[in-house]
Amino acid sequence: MSQAGLVKKLIPQTNEFERMPVPEAHLKGSKSFLGMFLGEHTAGTEFVIGPLFVAHGVGAVDLILGLVIGNLLAVLSWGLVTAPIATAKRMTLYYQLERITGKNLVRWYNLVNALMFCFLAGSMIAVSATAVGIPFDLKMPSLNDWLPQTFGWVITVFLMGAVITFVAIQGYNQVSKFANIMSPWMILVFLAAGIVGLSQLGVTSFESLGTIAQEIIWNGIPLPGMSRFSIWHIIFFAWFCNMAMHIGMSDLTILRYAKNWTSGFTVFAGLFLGHFIAWIASGILYASFLQANSGSQEFAPGQIAYQTLGIAGAVCVIIAGWTTANPTIYRAGLALQGIFPKVPTWKITSIVGIITSLAACFPALVMKLLDFVAIYGLLLMPMGAVIFADFYLAKKIGFRAEACLANKTNFNFPAFLSWVVTLVFCLGLNQIYGVEIFFLGLPGWFLAVLIFITLSKIYYPIKNPSST
């Protein structure tokens, strides 16, 4: 068999409709998105975020209330803001943004977007590697590690990256199918982990549950070197940890396949069965780990899960990292496809997989995951605000929608200033006034919308509204 024939057999020539609306024959019902969201949000990040909440000393009541409020706000953001645009336009984020901002600006956005996705997927590969390395007695990273400690860690990461990238190359259908198969099992493992972890901590009744939760697990005392989290940290983190996906509009790429905009609300399963339950369960696991390994600085999700649930826990960590890395690498591939439209998607995705695997070698991606996802969302959020304003407000305020497509230009100055000024504003709030990064997304989003609609009214006015 020739090399071309082998590639064709192993890598199907999928059509991901990168530069056209998804045809009706390829639309999918809510069940497809239910499994996708459940798999993506019951994932490797959950084995990191839950323990980091414990490390940051959040209180038990603050955690529960914060998760309920923050996750509900996130569901509403997906269902009421992102999904209606996705099903109306049925285009990828990247092509839709190109029609608004022009090719010259969207190339830079796509590059930033792809790199952020690579780093996020890399952190998930690293999470899976902490479980894969258990049988080989691989040295695990600690809370303060930034660089790879052993050659074995690098080899493990690259092997995981190769397998995950191969699945992502198969296209959206295979990514979605994998998530649908794996996500129900992972939810059960998280539940089991929480129950077993509570037993190891000495919970024998509802009364003891409340006492241990508030005095041992989420006791309000941060670990050495960690800042203390309040209920506001939890609310805004739960809402904006996926800011790039909802108000940042990255999930336009996924939800464009939905038959109805109400499929956006299926993210409820991912956030309340995934984030809510999984963050609590993994926090319990970490508290149990700390109790059994007093003074340990090791922070390896695979080892933490293995100590409580044995092989099932380790396997769950592997699969959990996988189900997040898969769609993330898929999205990163589509982002780079916007820069190199003539290169086949599978080749682009392969390059993404290599970059992702290189990033995964650095444990700092896992140790600083809370800060990273906040920065990542913040960088991409202004362009989501631009898409929101273009879709919902252009006709009402009186400026031309999809201005670069309509005017046959390659650069949208209002969009450029919205992006740059918003980021400078957020940086100033953080550096000058000490506003933590978790709280910058909301004021930043409103500022980006305001700048875009004000300048678009000047640069791209509708001279004859009746013609639209």
N, C-alpha and C positions, 0 to 999 in steps of 0.2 A: 504494500500500500504506500502511495506517495505521501510526502509530508503534508501537502495540501489536503489530501483525502483524510489523513489521520486527524488533522485539525478540525475538519468539517464534521467528522464522526464524534469526536470528543466534545466539541464546542458548537452547539446548534446555532444556526444563523437566525437569531431572534430579531424581531422588529420591535424596538422599544418606542417607536413614534417620537423620536427626539425633537423633530421640527414640524410637527403637525398634530392636530387634535386627535385624541384616541378615538378610533371608529367605534360605532355602537356595538358591533359584533364582539368587541373585546372588553366590554364593560363587565364589571363584577358586582355581585351582591354584597350585602353587609357581612355575610359570614366570612368572606375572604379577608376583610379588614379587621374583623374581630380577632381572628387568629394572628394576623400580622401584628396588630397593636399589642395583643396579649404577649406574643413572643418577644417583641422588641422591648417591652417595658417590664417584662419579668426576665431579667437578663443579668449579664455580668456586672453592670453598673450597680445593680441592687446589692450585690455582695460587697460592694465598696462603700456606697453611700450610707447604708444602715449602720455599719460599724463606725464610720466617720462622725455620724451624729452622736454616738456614744462617746467617742473620743473628744468631741467638742462640748460635752457636758450639758446637753439639752435636758430639760426636765420632762418627766413622763407626761404630764397634762399638756404642757406646751407642744410636745411632739404630736400627740393625738389630735388636738384641735387644729394645730398648724397643718397637718397632713390633710385633714378633711377639707378645710377651707382652700388651701393652695391647690389641691388636686381638682376640686370642683371648678375653680377659676380656670384651670388649664383645660378641662373638658369643654367648658363654654367657649374658650378661645378657639379650640379646634372646630367645634361644631357650628359656631355662629359666625366666625370670621374666615377661617381657612377653607373649610369644605364648600361653602357656596361659590367661592371664586374658582376652586378647582373643578367643580362640576359644570360651571358655566363656560369656562375657557377650555378645559381638558388638555392643557399644555403643560410641559415641564416648567418648573420654576425658571430654568435658565433661558428657555426660548421666550417665555412670557416677559421676562425681565429685559431680554434683548429688544423686544418690540417697544418697550417703554423707554429704556435708557440708551439703546444703541450698542453696537458691537464693541466699540472701543472701551466703553465703561464696563460692560458686562464681562469682558475677558478678565479684568482685574478682580471683579467680584467672584467669578467662577473659580479663579485660582485660589483666593482666600477661602472660599467655601470648600473646595476640594481638600485643601490642606487641613482645615479644621476637622472635616470628616475623617481624614486619614488618621489624625491624632486620636480622635474619639474611638475609631475602630481599633487603633493600636492599643489603647488602654484595655479594650475588651479581649484582645488576643493575649495581652499580658496577664489578665485575670485568669483566662483559661489555662495559660502556661503554668500558673501556680498549682493547678490540680494535676496537669499532665506530668509535672516533675516530681510528684510525690513518690512513685515507685522507684525512682532513680536517686532518691535522697538529695534532690537538687536544693542548693542553698537558696532560701527564700528571702525576698526583699523585706526591709524594715521600714518603719514610718519615715526615717530620715534619709533613705537611699534615693539618689538621683540617677546614678550610673549603673549599668549592668555589672554584676559582681563576678560572674563566672562565664566561661565559654559555653558550658552546658545550657545556661539560660538562653543565650543567643540562638543556639541550635534548636531548642524547644520552641522558641517564639517563631522562628522561620518555618518550621514544620507545620505548626498550627496555622500560620498565615497562608501557607500554600493551599491547605485543604479548604479553608474558609473562602479564599479568593476563587477557587475553582467553582464552588457553589454559586457565588455572586455572579460569575461570568455567564451562568445559565440564563440569567434574566429574571424579571419580576415574578414570573409564574413559579419558578423553582424556589426563589427566596420566600414567597408567600406560602408555598406548599410545605417547606421545611418548618416554618414557624407554626403552621397549623398542627403539624404532627407533634412537635416538641412542647409547645406551651402548656397544654393541660397537665402533663406529667410534672413540669417544673413547678407549677402552682402547688401540687400535692407535696412535692419535696420541701418547698419553703414552709408549708404548714407543718409538716412533720418535724422540720428543723426547729421551728419555734416551740413546738410541744416538748420535744426531747430536751432542748436547751433550757426551758423553764424547769423541767424535772431535775436537770443537773444543778440548777441554781437553788433547788430546794423548795420549789412551789408545790404545795400539797392541797391548797384550797383557794377560793376566790379572795379570801382575806389576805393570805400570804402572797397571792399574786400582786395585789395592790402595794403591799409593803415592799416586796423585792423589786418591783418595777420602779418604784420611786426612790428606793434607798441603795440599790445595787446596779440596776441596768441603766436607767436614765436618772441619775441622782443629782444632776445639776453641777457636777464637779468635772471640769475638763482635765484631760490627761496633761502631763507636763509639756509645755511648749505649744499647746493648742488654745485658741480663743474660745470664749463661752458663747453658745448660741441661745437666742431667745425664741419665742413663738414667732416673731416677725421674720427671723432667718428661715424658719421652717416654711412659713406661708409663701414667702417670695421664692425660696428655692424650689418648693414643690410646683409652684406656678411657672417659674421661668427656667427651670433646669432644661426644659425642652423648648425654650423661647425661639430658637432657630427654626424649630419644626412648625410651630403654630403661628404666632404673630410675625415670625421671621419668614414664614411661607414655604419653607423647604418641603413640607408635606403636600404641596400642590402636586409634586412629582408622583406621589403615591396615590393621593385621593382623586387624581384625574381619571382613574379607572373606575370610580364609583358610579353606579347607576343613579344614585340619589344623594343629594348633599347631606341627608340625615346620617349617612354612613360615618360622617365625621364624629358623631357621638359614640361610635363603637369604641373609641379610645378610652371610654369609661372603664371597660374591662381591663385594659392595660394599666390604668392609673390606680384603680381601687383594688384590683386583684394583684396587680403587679407592684406598683410603687408602695401603696399603703401597706399591704400584707408583707411584701418581701422586705421592705425597709425595716419594719418592726421585727420580723423573724431574723433577719441577718444581724440586727442590733443585739438581739438575745444571744445569738451564736457568739458574737464577739465578746459580750459580757461573760459568757460561760468560758470562753477561751482565756480571757484575762484572769478569771478566778482560778483556773487550773494551771495557768502559767504566769504566776505573779511577777510583775515587773518586766514582762516580755515586750520588746519593741517590734517584734515580727508582725508584719501586716500582709499576710498571704491568704486571700479568700479561699483558695483550694484547701490549704492546711486547716483553716478554721472550720470549714464545712466537714472535712474528713474526720476531724476530732470528734464531732457530734454524731454524724450520720454514716461514717465509714465510706465505703466505695460509692454508695448512692449519692452522698453529698459531694464527693469529688467529681463524679460524672455530671451532676447537675451544674456545677461551676463551669465545667468544660462546655456543656451545651448552652448555658446561659450566656457566656461570652460570645459563643458562636452566633446565637440568634440576634444579638445586637450588632455584631461586626458585619454580618451578611448584608442587611439592608443599608448599612452605613457605607460600606464599600461600593455597593450598587449606586447609591446617591453620588458618591465622590466620582465614580466613573462617568455618570451623566454630566456632572459639573465640568469635568475636563473635556467631555465630548463637545461642549459648547465652544471651547477654545480650538479644538482640533476636529472639526466636523467630518473631515474626510477619512480619519483613522477609524477602523472598525471598533465597535464598542468593546469587544472582548479583549482587544489589545490594550485599550485605554484602561480597562478594569484590571488587567494583569499588572500594568505599571503602578496603578493605585495600590494593588496588593503588596508590591515590593516596598513602596514608600511606607505603607502602613506597618509592615513587618519591621522595617528599620526603626520606626518610631516606637514600636512595642518593646524594643530592647531596653528602653529607659523606664525604670520603675517610677520615676517622678510623675509620669502620666497618671498612674494609679494613686499615688500618695497625695497628689494635689488635684484630684478629680473634681472636687466641689468648686474650686476656683476656676479650673479649666472650663467646665461646662458653662459657668457664668460668663467668662470672657468670650468663649466661642459663640454663645447666643448674642452677646452684646455686639460683636463684630458684624454679625449678619443681620441683626434686627432692623437697622435703618432701611435696608432695601425691602424688607417685608412691609414696612410702613409705606414705602413708595408704591408698592403693588396695591396695598389696601386703598390708599388715597386715589390712585389711578382708576381702580375698579368702582369704588363706592362713591367718590366725591367729584370726579371730573365733570360730569354733566351738571350736577347740582351747583357747583361753584363757578363753572364756566371756563374750563380749560380743556384742551384736546387730550383725549385718552390715547394711550399707545403713541405718544408724540413722535418718536423716532421712526416708527413704521409709517405714520401718516405723512410726515415731512421728508421722508427718505434721507434721514441724517443718521450719523453714527455715534453721536454723543449728546447726552441730556444733561445740561448744566445744572438745572434745579435738582435732579437726582444726585449728581455728584456732590453738590454742596450739602444736601440733606445727609448724605453718608458721612462726609468728612466733619462737618460742623457738629453733628450729633456725637460722634466719637470724641472729638476734642472737648465738647461740653461735659460728657461723662467722665473723661479723664480728669478734667478740672475739678469736678465734684469729688472725685476720689482722692486726688493728690492734695488739693488745697483745703477742702472742707472735711476730709476723712470719711466721706460716705462710702460704706462698704459696697463692693462690686455687686452683691446680691440685690441691692436696692436701686441700681442705676437703670435697669431696663424699662421701667414704667415711665419715668419722666423723659427718658431718651426717645421712646417711641412716639410720644405726643409731640416732642420737639421736631422729630423727623417729618411727621405728617404736616405740621404747621409750616416748616420751611419749604417743603415740596409744593404744597398747594399755593402758597403765597408767590413763589417764584414761577410756578407753572402758569399762574394767572397772568403774569407779566410776559413770560417768554412764549407761551403757547395759548394765547386767548382764542376763544371761539368767537369769531367776528359775526357769524350768522348762526345762532343757536338752532334755528329751525332746520338747518341743513344737516344736523347730526341726528 
